[in-house]
Amino acid sequence: MKKNKYQAQSEQRFGGPMVVVGENENLESAIRRFKKVVNEEGIIKTYREKQYFMKPSMKRRLKEKEARRKEKQRQAITEKKLNYASNVK
């Protein structure tokens, strides 16, 4: 049966993540797959972000802080690799 564009939009808008459980599939594995789908779609992340209002300036500060932390980690890893390479010789 062919769906018209309104049916497709309503399914897309209201349809959540879905996992089809196989006939001989374990329930735990189906739950694990469902959690993976929810995580990939970012549903929990967006829910937590929208639980409370955050000013745009605060979002920007947190983003900058996270970028500095990641850069510091990258530098530490690079230094560790360089030290290892210099000690191997």
PDB file of N, CA, C and O in Angstrom:
ATOM      1  N   MET A   1       0.836  -1.180   0.000  1.00  0.00           N
ATOM      2  CA  MET A   1       0.000   0.000   0.000  1.00  0.00           C
ATOM      3  C   MET A   1       0.878   1.239   0.000  1.00  0.00           C
ATOM      4  O   MET A   1       1.782   1.370   0.825  1.00  0.00           O
ATOM      5  N   LYS A   2       0.613   2.127  -0.910  1.00  0.00           N
ATOM      6  CA  LYS A   2       1.409   3.341  -1.017  1.00  0.00           C
ATOM      7  C   LYS A   2       0.881   4.390  -0.041  1.00  0.00           C
ATOM      8  O   LYS A   2      -0.329   4.579   0.087  1.00  0.00           O
ATOM      9  N   LYS A   3       1.805   5.071   0.648  1.00  0.00           N
ATOM     10  CA  LYS A   3       1.425   6.082   1.630  1.00  0.00           C
ATOM     11  C   LYS A   3       1.483   7.460   0.983  1.00  0.00           C
ATOM     12  O   LYS A   3       2.373   7.752   0.185  1.00  0.00           O
ATOM     13  N   ASN A   4       0.523   8.291   1.340  1.00  0.00           N
ATOM     14  CA  ASN A   4       0.618   9.655   0.837  1.00  0.00           C
ATOM     15  C   ASN A   4       1.586  10.442   1.714  1.00  0.00           C
ATOM     16  O   ASN A   4       2.041   9.945   2.745  1.00  0.00           O
ATOM     17  N   LYS A   5       1.896  11.656   1.309  1.00  0.00           N
ATOM     18  CA  LYS A   5       2.944  12.412   1.999  1.00  0.00           C
ATOM     19  C   LYS A   5       2.543  12.770   3.424  1.00  0.00           C
ATOM     20  O   LYS A   5       3.412  12.913   4.284  1.00  0.00           O
ATOM     21  N   TYR A   6       1.245  12.919   3.697  1.00  0.00           N
ATOM     22  CA  TYR A   6       0.825  13.278   5.053  1.00  0.00           C
ATOM     23  C   TYR A   6       0.984  12.109   6.007  1.00  0.00           C
ATOM     24  O   TYR A   6       1.357  12.308   7.163  1.00  0.00           O
ATOM     25  N   GLN A   7       0.713  10.913   5.556  1.00  0.00           N
ATOM     26  CA  GLN A   7       0.913   9.738   6.391  1.00  0.00           C
ATOM     27  C   GLN A   7       2.390   9.552   6.700  1.00  0.00           C
ATOM     28  O   GLN A   7       2.757   9.231   7.831  1.00  0.00           O
ATOM     29  N   ALA A   8       3.231   9.751   5.702  1.00  0.00           N
ATOM     30  CA  ALA A   8       4.670   9.595   5.913  1.00  0.00           C
ATOM     31  C   ALA A   8       5.173  10.624   6.903  1.00  0.00           C
ATOM     32  O   ALA A   8       5.995  10.298   7.760  1.00  0.00           O
ATOM     33  N   GLN A   9       4.693  11.881   6.805  1.00  0.00           N
ATOM     34  CA  GLN A   9       5.123  12.913   7.730  1.00  0.00           C
ATOM     35  C   GLN A   9       4.652  12.609   9.143  1.00  0.00           C
ATOM     36  O   GLN A   9       5.411  12.792  10.094  1.00  0.00           O
ATOM     37  N   SER A  10       3.408  12.145   9.302  1.00  0.00           N
ATOM     38  CA  SER A  10       2.900  11.869  10.640  1.00  0.00           C
ATOM     39  C   SER A  10       3.664  10.716  11.276  1.00  0.00           C
ATOM     40  O   SER A  10       3.941  10.738  12.475  1.00  0.00           O
ATOM     41  N   GLU A  11       4.006   9.709  10.479  1.00  0.00           N
ATOM     42  CA  GLU A  11       4.797   8.612  11.020  1.00  0.00           C
ATOM     43  C   GLU A  11       6.181   9.087  11.411  1.00  0.00           C
ATOM     44  O   GLU A  11       6.731   8.670  12.431  1.00  0.00           O
ATOM     45  N   GLN A  12       6.735   9.957  10.597  1.00  0.00           N
ATOM     46  CA  GLN A  12       8.068  10.451  10.875  1.00  0.00           C
ATOM     47  C   GLN A  12       8.060  11.333  12.119  1.00  0.00           C
ATOM     48  O   GLN A  12       8.986  11.279  12.929  1.00  0.00           O
ATOM     49  N   ARG A  13       7.028  12.132  12.269  1.00  0.00           N
ATOM     50  CA  ARG A  13       6.970  13.061  13.374  1.00  0.00           C
ATOM     51  C   ARG A  13       6.674  12.343  14.689  1.00  0.00           C
ATOM     52  O   ARG A  13       7.314  12.618  15.704  1.00  0.00           O
ATOM     53  N   PHE A  14       5.710  11.428  14.673  1.00  0.00           N
ATOM     54  CA  PHE A  14       5.276  10.794  15.898  1.00  0.00           C
ATOM     55  C   PHE A  14       5.863   9.405  16.107  1.00  0.00           C
ATOM     56  O   PHE A  14       5.823   8.874  17.218  1.00  0.00           O
ATOM     57  N   GLY A  15       6.396   8.827  15.071  1.00  0.00           N
ATOM     58  CA  GLY A  15       6.955   7.497  15.195  1.00  0.00           C
ATOM     59  C   GLY A  15       8.300   7.553  15.898  1.00  0.00           C
ATOM     60  O   GLY A  15       9.202   8.266  15.460  1.00  0.00           O
ATOM     61  N   GLY A  16       8.438   6.818  16.963  1.00  0.00           N
ATOM     62  CA  GLY A  16       9.693   6.790  17.692  1.00  0.00           C
ATOM     63  C   GLY A  16      10.576   5.674  17.183  1.00  0.00           C
ATOM     64  O   GLY A  16      10.264   5.030  16.181  1.00  0.00           O
ATOM     65  N   PRO A  17      11.661   5.448  17.862  1.00  0.00           N
ATOM     66  CA  PRO A  17      12.543   4.352  17.457  1.00  0.00           C
ATOM     67  C   PRO A  17      11.829   3.013  17.621  1.00  0.00           C
ATOM     68  O   PRO A  17      11.065   2.801  18.562  1.00  0.00           O
ATOM     69  N   MET A  18      12.100   2.129  16.685  1.00  0.00           N
ATOM     70  CA  MET A  18      11.404   0.860  16.687  1.00  0.00           C
ATOM     71  C   MET A  18      12.384  -0.269  16.405  1.00  0.00           C
ATOM     72  O   MET A  18      13.286  -0.130  15.578  1.00  0.00           O
ATOM     73  N   VAL A  19      12.199  -1.382  17.096  1.00  0.00           N
ATOM     74  CA  VAL A  19      13.027  -2.567  16.892  1.00  0.00           C
ATOM     75  C   VAL A  19      12.086  -3.745  16.715  1.00  0.00           C
ATOM     76  O   VAL A  19      11.189  -3.957  17.531  1.00  0.00           O
ATOM     77  N   VAL A  20      12.286  -4.503  15.664  1.00  0.00           N
ATOM     78  CA  VAL A  20      11.476  -5.693  15.421  1.00  0.00           C
ATOM     79  C   VAL A  20      12.178  -6.876  16.067  1.00  0.00           C
ATOM     80  O   VAL A  20      13.342  -7.162  15.783  1.00  0.00           O
ATOM     81  N   VAL A  21      11.448  -7.557  16.940  1.00  0.00           N
ATOM     82  CA  VAL A  21      12.012  -8.704  17.659  1.00  0.00           C
ATOM     83  C   VAL A  21      11.795  -9.955  16.836  1.00  0.00           C
ATOM     84  O   VAL A  21      10.681 -10.258  16.406  1.00  0.00           O
ATOM     85  N   GLY A  22      12.894 -10.680  16.624  1.00  0.00           N
ATOM     86  CA  GLY A  22      12.812 -11.910  15.851  1.00  0.00           C
ATOM     87  C   GLY A  22      12.106 -13.013  16.616  1.00  0.00           C
ATOM     88  O   GLY A  22      11.894 -12.913  17.825  1.00  0.00           O
ATOM     89  N   GLU A  23      11.745 -14.065  15.898  1.00  0.00           N
ATOM     90  CA  GLU A  23      10.987 -15.151  16.511  1.00  0.00           C
ATOM     91  C   GLU A  23      11.775 -15.857  17.615  1.00  0.00           C
ATOM     92  O   GLU A  23      11.233 -16.127  18.687  1.00  0.00           O
ATOM     93  N   ASN A  24      13.040 -16.154  17.361  1.00  0.00           N
ATOM     94  CA  ASN A  24      13.863 -16.851  18.347  1.00  0.00           C
ATOM     95  C   ASN A  24      14.829 -15.912  19.065  1.00  0.00           C
ATOM     96  O   ASN A  24      15.794 -16.362  19.683  1.00  0.00           O
ATOM     97  N   GLU A  25      14.569 -14.608  18.983  1.00  0.00           N
ATOM     98  CA  GLU A  25      15.498 -13.637  19.568  1.00  0.00           C
ATOM     99  C   GLU A  25      15.237 -13.470  21.060  1.00  0.00           C
ATOM    100  O   GLU A  25      14.096 -13.487  21.521  1.00  0.00           O
ATOM    101  N   ASN A  26      16.312 -13.312  21.782  1.00  0.00           N
ATOM    102  CA  ASN A  26      16.259 -13.091  23.216  1.00  0.00           C
ATOM    103  C   ASN A  26      15.755 -11.674  23.494  1.00  0.00           C
ATOM    104  O   ASN A  26      16.095 -10.749  22.757  1.00  0.00           O
ATOM    105  N   LEU A  27      14.965 -11.493  24.524  1.00  0.00           N
ATOM    106  CA  LEU A  27      14.421 -10.179  24.860  1.00  0.00           C
ATOM    107  C   LEU A  27      15.532  -9.193  25.244  1.00  0.00           C
ATOM    108  O   LEU A  27      15.463  -8.014  24.899  1.00  0.00           O
ATOM    109  N   GLU A  28      16.545  -9.674  25.953  1.00  0.00           N
ATOM    110  CA  GLU A  28      17.653  -8.808  26.363  1.00  0.00           C
ATOM    111  C   GLU A  28      18.399  -8.239  25.157  1.00  0.00           C
ATOM    112  O   GLU A  28      18.803  -7.076  25.168  1.00  0.00           O
ATOM    113  N   SER A  29      18.581  -9.047  24.128  1.00  0.00           N
ATOM    114  CA  SER A  29      19.278  -8.556  22.940  1.00  0.00           C
ATOM    115  C   SER A  29      18.428  -7.521  22.199  1.00  0.00           C
ATOM    116  O   SER A  29      18.959  -6.570  21.627  1.00  0.00           O
ATOM    117  N   ALA A  30      17.106  -7.712  22.214  1.00  0.00           N
ATOM    118  CA  ALA A  30      16.219  -6.729  21.585  1.00  0.00           C
ATOM    119  C   ALA A  30      16.264  -5.408  22.344  1.00  0.00           C
ATOM    120  O   ALA A  30      16.270  -4.339  21.735  1.00  0.00           O
ATOM    121  N   ILE A  31      16.295  -5.479  23.657  1.00  0.00           N
ATOM    122  CA  ILE A  31      16.396  -4.263  24.476  1.00  0.00           C
ATOM    123  C   ILE A  31      17.720  -3.572  24.215  1.00  0.00           C
ATOM    124  O   ILE A  31      17.775  -2.346  24.120  1.00  0.00           O
ATOM    125  N   ARG A  32      18.790  -4.351  24.100  1.00  0.00           N
ATOM    126  CA  ARG A  32      20.112  -3.782  23.811  1.00  0.00           C
ATOM    127  C   ARG A  32      20.111  -3.063  22.469  1.00  0.00           C
ATOM    128  O   ARG A  32      20.661  -1.969  22.348  1.00  0.00           O
ATOM    129  N   ARG A  33      19.491  -3.678  21.457  1.00  0.00           N
ATOM    130  CA  ARG A  33      19.404  -3.039  20.144  1.00  0.00           C
ATOM    131  C   ARG A  33      18.564  -1.767  20.199  1.00  0.00           C
ATOM    132  O   ARG A  33      18.893  -0.772  19.553  1.00  0.00           O
ATOM    133  N   PHE A  34      17.466  -1.804  20.982  1.00  0.00           N
ATOM    134  CA  PHE A  34      16.628  -0.621  21.133  1.00  0.00           C
ATOM    135  C   PHE A  34      17.406   0.521  21.786  1.00  0.00           C
ATOM    136  O   PHE A  34      17.325   1.664  21.337  1.00  0.00           O
ATOM    137  N   LYS A  35      18.151   0.217  22.833  1.00  0.00           N
ATOM    138  CA  LYS A  35      18.966   1.239  23.494  1.00  0.00           C
ATOM    139  C   LYS A  35      19.984   1.835  22.528  1.00  0.00           C
ATOM    140  O   LYS A  35      20.249   3.037  22.559  1.00  0.00           O
ATOM    141  N   LYS A  36      20.549   0.993  21.673  1.00  0.00           N
ATOM    142  CA  LYS A  36      21.524   1.468  20.695  1.00  0.00           C
ATOM    143  C   LYS A  36      20.866   2.427  19.705  1.00  0.00           C
ATOM    144  O   LYS A  36      21.442   3.461  19.369  1.00  0.00           O
ATOM    145  N   VAL A  37      19.661   2.089  19.236  1.00  0.00           N
ATOM    146  CA  VAL A  37      18.942   2.947  18.302  1.00  0.00           C
ATOM    147  C   VAL A  37      18.616   4.283  18.953  1.00  0.00           C
ATOM    148  O   VAL A  37      18.791   5.333  18.335  1.00  0.00           O
ATOM    149  N   VAL A  38      18.144   4.252  20.193  1.00  0.00           N
ATOM    150  CA  VAL A  38      17.807   5.482  20.921  1.00  0.00           C
ATOM    151  C   VAL A  38      19.051   6.338  21.098  1.00  0.00           C
ATOM    152  O   VAL A  38      19.000   7.559  20.943  1.00  0.00           O
ATOM    153  N   ASN A  39      20.154   5.707  21.420  1.00  0.00           N
ATOM    154  CA  ASN A  39      21.414   6.440  21.618  1.00  0.00           C
ATOM    155  C   ASN A  39      21.899   7.068  20.313  1.00  0.00           C
ATOM    156  O   ASN A  39      22.354   8.212  20.310  1.00  0.00           O
ATOM    157  N   GLU A  40      21.808   6.335  19.209  1.00  0.00           N
ATOM    158  CA  GLU A  40      22.250   6.856  17.913  1.00  0.00           C
ATOM    159  C   GLU A  40      21.398   8.032  17.455  1.00  0.00           C
ATOM    160  O   GLU A  40      21.909   8.955  16.821  1.00  0.00           O
ATOM    161  N   GLU A  41      20.108   8.010  17.768  1.00  0.00           N
ATOM    162  CA  GLU A  41      19.226   9.106  17.370  1.00  0.00           C
ATOM    163  C   GLU A  41      19.377  10.313  18.286  1.00  0.00           C
ATOM    164  O   GLU A  41      18.902  11.397  17.950  1.00  0.00           O
ATOM    165  N   GLY A  42      20.024  10.151  19.429  1.00  0.00           N
ATOM    166  CA  GLY A  42      20.276  11.262  20.338  1.00  0.00           C
ATOM    167  C   GLY A  42      19.054  11.703  21.121  1.00  0.00           C
ATOM    168  O   GLY A  42      18.969  12.862  21.525  1.00  0.00           O
ATOM    169  N   ILE A  43      18.117  10.811  21.341  1.00  0.00           N
ATOM    170  CA  ILE A  43      16.875  11.156  22.025  1.00  0.00           C
ATOM    171  C   ILE A  43      17.139  11.533  23.479  1.00  0.00           C
ATOM    172  O   ILE A  43      16.627  12.547  23.955  1.00  0.00           O
ATOM    173  N   ILE A  44      17.917  10.744  24.179  1.00  0.00           N
ATOM    174  CA  ILE A  44      18.194  11.005  25.604  1.00  0.00           C
ATOM    175  C   ILE A  44      18.993  12.292  25.749  1.00  0.00           C
ATOM    176  O   ILE A  44      18.744  13.082  26.660  1.00  0.00           O
ATOM    177  N   LYS A  45      19.953  12.504  24.853  1.00  0.00           N
ATOM    178  CA  LYS A  45      20.778  13.706  24.928  1.00  0.00           C
ATOM    179  C   LYS A  45      19.932  14.962  24.769  1.00  0.00           C
ATOM    180  O   LYS A  45      20.074  15.913  25.538  1.00  0.00           O
ATOM    181  N   THR A  46      19.049  14.966  23.768  1.00  0.00           N
ATOM    182  CA  THR A  46      18.207  16.146  23.564  1.00  0.00           C
ATOM    183  C   THR A  46      17.233  16.334  24.719  1.00  0.00           C
ATOM    184  O   THR A  46      16.924  17.467  25.088  1.00  0.00           O
ATOM    185  N   TYR A  47      16.746  15.240  25.292  1.00  0.00           N
ATOM    186  CA  TYR A  47      15.848  15.340  26.444  1.00  0.00           C
ATOM    187  C   TYR A  47      16.565  16.009  27.610  1.00  0.00           C
ATOM    188  O   TYR A  47      16.012  16.903  28.251  1.00  0.00           O
ATOM    189  N   ARG A  48      17.776  15.585  27.882  1.00  0.00           N
ATOM    190  CA  ARG A  48      18.525  16.168  28.996  1.00  0.00           C
ATOM    191  C   ARG A  48      18.877  17.627  28.742  1.00  0.00           C
ATOM    192  O   ARG A  48      18.888  18.436  29.669  1.00  0.00           O
ATOM    193  N   GLU A  49      19.167  17.965  27.483  1.00  0.00           N
ATOM    194  CA  GLU A  49      19.475  19.354  27.151  1.00  0.00           C
ATOM    195  C   GLU A  49      18.257  20.246  27.324  1.00  0.00           C
ATOM    196  O   GLU A  49      18.393  21.409  27.703  1.00  0.00           O
ATOM    197  N   LYS A  50      17.074  19.722  27.054  1.00  0.00           N
ATOM    198  CA  LYS A  50      15.862  20.537  27.104  1.00  0.00           C
ATOM    199  C   LYS A  50      15.160  20.484  28.454  1.00  0.00           C
ATOM    200  O   LYS A  50      14.085  21.064  28.603  1.00  0.00           O
ATOM    201  N   GLN A  51      15.734  19.808  29.435  1.00  0.00           N
ATOM    202  CA  GLN A  51      15.127  19.751  30.758  1.00  0.00           C
ATOM    203  C   GLN A  51      15.098  21.127  31.410  1.00  0.00           C
ATOM    204  O   GLN A  51      14.164  21.443  32.146  1.00  0.00           O
ATOM    205  N   TYR A  52      16.086  21.927  31.155  1.00  0.00           N
ATOM    206  CA  TYR A  52      16.149  23.265  31.735  1.00  0.00           C
ATOM    207  C   TYR A  52      16.718  24.226  30.702  1.00  0.00           C
ATOM    208  O   TYR A  52      17.406  23.826  29.763  1.00  0.00           O
ATOM    209  N   PHE A  53      16.414  25.491  30.900  1.00  0.00           N
ATOM    210  CA  PHE A  53      16.872  26.507  29.962  1.00  0.00           C
ATOM    211  C   PHE A  53      18.316  26.887  30.261  1.00  0.00           C
ATOM    212  O   PHE A  53      18.695  27.060  31.419  1.00  0.00           O
ATOM    213  N   MET A  54      19.107  27.015  29.221  1.00  0.00           N
ATOM    214  CA  MET A  54      20.484  27.464  29.372  1.00  0.00           C
ATOM    215  C   MET A  54      20.697  28.648  28.441  1.00  0.00           C
ATOM    216  O   MET A  54      20.400  28.588  27.248  1.00  0.00           O
ATOM    217  N   LYS A  55      21.216  29.716  29.014  1.00  0.00           N
ATOM    218  CA  LYS A  55      21.456  30.906  28.216  1.00  0.00           C
ATOM    219  C   LYS A  55      22.467  30.587  27.118  1.00  0.00           C
ATOM    220  O   LYS A  55      23.356  29.759  27.314  1.00  0.00           O
ATOM    221  N   PRO A  56      22.333  31.244  25.959  1.00  0.00           N
ATOM    222  CA  PRO A  56      23.273  31.006  24.862  1.00  0.00           C
ATOM    223  C   PRO A  56      24.720  31.284  25.248  1.00  0.00           C
ATOM    224  O   PRO A  56      25.629  30.601  24.777  1.00  0.00           O
ATOM    225  N   SER A  57      24.942  32.291  26.107  1.00  0.00           N
ATOM    226  CA  SER A  57      26.318  32.590  26.524  1.00  0.00           C
ATOM    227  C   SER A  57      26.891  31.437  27.350  1.00  0.00           C
ATOM    228  O   SER A  57      28.078  31.127  27.244  1.00  0.00           O
ATOM    229  N   MET A  58      26.054  30.806  28.166  1.00  0.00           N
ATOM    230  CA  MET A  58      26.510  29.669  28.977  1.00  0.00           C
ATOM    231  C   MET A  58      26.801  28.470  28.082  1.00  0.00           C
ATOM    232  O   MET A  58      27.769  27.745  28.316  1.00  0.00           O
ATOM    233  N   LYS A  59      25.971  28.252  27.056  1.00  0.00           N
ATOM    234  CA  LYS A  59      26.230  27.162  26.120  1.00  0.00           C
ATOM    235  C   LYS A  59      27.579  27.363  25.431  1.00  0.00           C
ATOM    236  O   LYS A  59      28.364  26.428  25.277  1.00  0.00           O
ATOM    237  N   ARG A  60      27.828  28.620  25.018  1.00  0.00           N
ATOM    238  CA  ARG A  60      29.078  28.935  24.337  1.00  0.00           C
ATOM    239  C   ARG A  60      30.272  28.690  25.262  1.00  0.00           C
ATOM    240  O   ARG A  60      31.282  28.129  24.839  1.00  0.00           O
ATOM    241  N   ARG A  61      30.157  29.110  26.521  1.00  0.00           N
ATOM    242  CA  ARG A  61      31.251  28.897  27.480  1.00  0.00           C
ATOM    243  C   ARG A  61      31.540  27.419  27.682  1.00  0.00           C
ATOM    244  O   ARG A  61      32.697  26.997  27.700  1.00  0.00           O
ATOM    245  N   LEU A  62      30.473  26.632  27.835  1.00  0.00           N
ATOM    246  CA  LEU A  62      30.659  25.192  28.026  1.00  0.00           C
ATOM    247  C   LEU A  62      31.302  24.550  26.803  1.00  0.00           C
ATOM    248  O   LEU A  62      32.148  23.666  26.930  1.00  0.00           O
ATOM    249  N   LYS A  63      30.894  25.002  25.617  1.00  0.00           N
ATOM    250  CA  LYS A  63      31.463  24.464  24.382  1.00  0.00           C
ATOM    251  C   LYS A  63      32.952  24.789  24.293  1.00  0.00           C
ATOM    252  O   LYS A  63      33.755  23.935  23.918  1.00  0.00           O
ATOM    253  N   GLU A  64      33.320  26.030  24.640  1.00  0.00           N
ATOM    254  CA  GLU A  64      34.725  26.433  24.620  1.00  0.00           C
ATOM    255  C   GLU A  64      35.529  25.656  25.655  1.00  0.00           C
ATOM    256  O   GLU A  64      36.658  25.241  25.392  1.00  0.00           O
ATOM    257  N   LYS A  65      34.942  25.463  26.828  1.00  0.00           N
ATOM    258  CA  LYS A  65      35.619  24.716  27.890  1.00  0.00           C
ATOM    259  C   LYS A  65      35.879  23.269  27.454  1.00  0.00           C
ATOM    260  O   LYS A  65      36.955  22.723  27.695  1.00  0.00           O
ATOM    261  N   GLU A  66      34.891  22.666  26.816  1.00  0.00           N
ATOM    262  CA  GLU A  66      35.039  21.295  26.319  1.00  0.00           C
ATOM    263  C   GLU A  66      36.111  21.224  25.238  1.00  0.00           C
ATOM    264  O   GLU A  66      36.882  20.266  25.194  1.00  0.00           O
ATOM    265  N   ALA A  67      36.167  22.228  24.368  1.00  0.00           N
ATOM    266  CA  ALA A  67      37.178  22.263  23.302  1.00  0.00           C
ATOM    267  C   ALA A  67      38.577  22.372  23.909  1.00  0.00           C
ATOM    268  O   ALA A  67      39.507  21.710  23.448  1.00  0.00           O
ATOM    269  N   ARG A  68      38.728  23.203  24.938  1.00  0.00           N
ATOM    270  CA  ARG A  68      40.040  23.319  25.598  1.00  0.00           C
ATOM    271  C   ARG A  68      40.454  22.006  26.244  1.00  0.00           C
ATOM    272  O   ARG A  68      41.618  21.611  26.175  1.00  0.00           O
ATOM    273  N   ARG A  69      39.484  21.323  26.880  1.00  0.00           N
ATOM    274  CA  ARG A  69      39.778  20.045  27.527  1.00  0.00           C
ATOM    275  C   ARG A  69      40.220  19.004  26.501  1.00  0.00           C
ATOM    276  O   ARG A  69      41.182  18.271  26.731  1.00  0.00           O
ATOM    277  N   LYS A  70      39.514  18.938  25.366  1.00  0.00           N
ATOM    278  CA  LYS A  70      39.876  17.971  24.325  1.00  0.00           C
ATOM    279  C   LYS A  70      41.240  18.274  23.723  1.00  0.00           C
ATOM    280  O   LYS A  70      42.019  17.362  23.447  1.00  0.00           O
ATOM    281  N   GLU A  71      41.527  19.556  23.521  1.00  0.00           N
ATOM    282  CA  GLU A  71      42.828  19.942  22.973  1.00  0.00           C
ATOM    283  C   GLU A  71      43.951  19.561  23.935  1.00  0.00           C
ATOM    284  O   GLU A  71      45.012  19.099  23.513  1.00  0.00           O
ATOM    285  N   LYS A  72      43.709  19.757  25.223  1.00  0.00           N
ATOM    286  CA  LYS A  72      44.702  19.392  26.235  1.00  0.00           C
ATOM    287  C   LYS A  72      44.960  17.873  26.216  1.00  0.00           C
ATOM    288  O   LYS A  72      46.101  17.430  26.343  1.00  0.00           O
ATOM    289  N   GLN A  73      43.891  17.091  26.057  1.00  0.00           N
ATOM    290  CA  GLN A  73      44.034  15.634  25.963  1.00  0.00           C
ATOM    291  C   GLN A  73      44.842  15.247  24.723  1.00  0.00           C
ATOM    292  O   GLN A  73      45.719  14.387  24.791  1.00  0.00           O
ATOM    293  N   ARG A  74      44.541  15.887  23.592  1.00  0.00           N
ATOM    294  CA  ARG A  74      45.282  15.578  22.351  1.00  0.00           C
ATOM    295  C   ARG A  74      46.758  15.881  22.514  1.00  0.00           C
ATOM    296  O   ARG A  74      47.608  15.103  22.081  1.00  0.00           O
ATOM    297  N   GLN A  75      47.068  17.012  23.140  1.00  0.00           N
ATOM    298  CA  GLN A  75      48.469  17.384  23.349  1.00  0.00           C
ATOM    299  C   GLN A  75      49.167  16.378  24.256  1.00  0.00           C
ATOM    300  O   GLN A  75      50.313  16.009  24.004  1.00  0.00           O
ATOM    301  N   ALA A  76      48.490  15.935  25.303  1.00  0.00           N
ATOM    302  CA  ALA A  76      49.081  14.959  26.219  1.00  0.00           C
ATOM    303  C   ALA A  76      49.383  13.652  25.494  1.00  0.00           C
ATOM    304  O   ALA A  76      50.434  13.048  25.711  1.00  0.00           O
ATOM    305  N   ILE A  77      48.474  13.219  24.643  1.00  0.00           N
ATOM    306  CA  ILE A  77      48.682  11.979  23.892  1.00  0.00           C
ATOM    307  C   ILE A  77      49.848  12.137  22.924  1.00  0.00           C
ATOM    308  O   ILE A  77      50.677  11.237  22.791  1.00  0.00           O
ATOM    309  N   THR A  78      49.911  13.283  22.251  1.00  0.00           N
ATOM    310  CA  THR A  78      51.004  13.539  21.312  1.00  0.00           C
ATOM    311  C   THR A  78      52.345  13.545  22.031  1.00  0.00           C
ATOM    312  O   THR A  78      53.314  12.960  21.547  1.00  0.00           O
ATOM    313  N   GLU A  79      52.405  14.209  23.195  1.00  0.00           N
ATOM    314  CA  GLU A  79      53.647  14.233  23.970  1.00  0.00           C
ATOM    315  C   GLU A  79      54.043  12.833  24.411  1.00  0.00           C
ATOM    316  O   GLU A  79      55.223  12.481  24.387  1.00  0.00           O
ATOM    317  N   LYS A  80      53.066  12.038  24.812  1.00  0.00           N
ATOM    318  CA  LYS A  80      53.350  10.672  25.258  1.00  0.00           C
ATOM    319  C   LYS A  80      53.933   9.854  24.104  1.00  0.00           C
ATOM    320  O   LYS A  80      54.870   9.080  24.298  1.00  0.00           O
ATOM    321  N   LYS A  81      53.371  10.029  22.897  1.00  0.00           N
ATOM    322  CA  LYS A  81      53.880   9.306  21.729  1.00  0.00           C
ATOM    323  C   LYS A  81      55.298   9.756  21.385  1.00  0.00           C
ATOM    324  O   LYS A  81      56.156   8.933  21.066  1.00  0.00           O
ATOM    325  N   LEU A  82      55.539  11.067  21.453  1.00  0.00           N
ATOM    326  CA  LEU A  82      56.879  11.572  21.156  1.00  0.00           C
ATOM    327  C   LEU A  82      57.901  11.066  22.163  1.00  0.00           C
ATOM    328  O   LEU A  82      59.005  10.676  21.782  1.00  0.00           O
ATOM    329  N   ASN A  83      57.549  11.068  23.428  1.00  0.00           N
ATOM    330  CA  ASN A  83      58.455  10.556  24.456  1.00  0.00           C
ATOM    331  C   ASN A  83      58.747   9.080  24.247  1.00  0.00           C
ATOM    332  O   ASN A  83      59.886   8.640  24.404  1.00  0.00           O
ATOM    333  N   TYR A  84      57.722   8.313  23.893  1.00  0.00           N
ATOM    334  CA  TYR A  84      57.913   6.888  23.646  1.00  0.00           C
ATOM    335  C   TYR A  84      58.831   6.675  22.437  1.00  0.00           C
ATOM    336  O   TYR A  84      59.717   5.821  22.466  1.00  0.00           O
ATOM    337  N   ALA A  85      58.611   7.456  21.378  1.00  0.00           N
ATOM    338  CA  ALA A  85      59.426   7.308  20.168  1.00  0.00           C
ATOM    339  C   ALA A  85      60.886   7.684  20.433  1.00  0.00           C
ATOM    340  O   ALA A  85      61.795   7.070  19.874  1.00  0.00           O
ATOM    341  N   SER A  86      61.110   8.676  21.270  1.00  0.00           N
ATOM    342  CA  SER A  86      62.486   9.087  21.553  1.00  0.00           C
ATOM    343  C   SER A  86      63.180   8.073  22.473  1.00  0.00           C
ATOM    344  O   SER A  86      64.404   7.949  22.418  1.00  0.00           O
ATOM    345  N   ASN A  87      62.439   7.353  23.311  1.00  0.00           N
ATOM    346  CA  ASN A  87      63.036   6.380  24.215  1.00  0.00           C
ATOM    347  C   ASN A  87      63.263   5.029  23.542  1.00  0.00           C
ATOM    348  O   ASN A  87      64.051   4.228  24.043  1.00  0.00           O
ATOM    349  N   VAL A  88      62.609   4.761  22.448  1.00  0.00           N
ATOM    350  CA  VAL A  88      62.731   3.476  21.772  1.00  0.00           C
ATOM    351  C   VAL A  88      64.094   3.344  21.109  1.00  0.00           C
ATOM    352  O   VAL A  88      64.656   2.249  21.080  1.00  0.00           O
ATOM    353  N   LYS A  89      64.628   4.412  20.588  1.00  0.00           N
ATOM    354  CA  LYS A  89      65.900   4.356  19.857  1.00  0.00           C
ATOM    355  C   LYS A  89      67.016   3.917  20.684  1.00  0.00           C
ATOM    356  O   LYS A  89      68.144   3.824  20.200  1.00  0.00           O
TER     357      LYS A  89
END
